[in-house]
Amino acid sequence: MNKTKLLVLLTVFIDVIGIGIIIPVLPFYVEGFGASAFIVTALFAVYSFCSLLSAPVIGVLSDKYGRRPMLIASILSTSLGWFVFAAAPNLLFLFIGRVIDGLAAGNLPIAQSYFSDLAKDEKERTHNMGLIGMIFGVAFIIGPFLGGTLGSISHSFPFWFAGGLALFNAILA
């Protein structure tokens, strides 16, 4: 497997770990801000909504400027979103962190496009998409486990960890 494919798979792996990390820890983290269950739900929803809005734009930009530059920009924005979220002094900054991450949530669509571009034929394209699905599944198992484990150290630590992983990924990219 070439290093471009490995990097794209690592990107998907780290991105999905970040998504998974938030699941077991978010309710306890926002509790420290006096937030209700509705706020926890809204934090999940604002990320998803911003991702919905940004995905087509990021797709067009990756077609125009190239997959790699947009992937790096998306990874850096994900890292920034996690760092803002982890360092949030109040609820507003929690939402700002999720918005930043959501508006840059192009890692997965760009990775899929990258893998589609790299395929020499339909069989390899199918294989590549299967690899992404496998990495997604494995990372979604590991992410919540990491979130729960790291959350026992500090409720904000998993988010610092996710931001650090994303930053490391951007440097590799």
Sequence and secondary structure as in RCSB ss.txt:
>XXXX:A:sequence
MNKTKLLVLLTVFIDVIGIGIIIPVLPFYVEGFGASAFIVTALFAVYSFCSLLSAPVIGVLSDKYGRRPMLIASI
LSTSLGWFVFAAAPNLLFLFIGRVIDGLAAGNLPIAQSYFSDLAKDEKERTHNMGLIGMIFGVAFIIGPFLGGTL
GSISHSFPFWFAGGLALFNAILA
>XXXX:A:secstr
  HHHHHHHHHHHHHHHHHHHHHHHHHHHHHTTT  HHHHHHHHHHHHHHHHHHHHHHHHHHHHH HHHHHHHHH
HHHHHHHHHHHT SSHHHHHHHHHHHHHT  HHHHHHHHHHHH SSHHHHHHHHHHHHHHHHHHHHHHHHHHHHH
HTT SSHHHHHHHHHHHHHHHH 
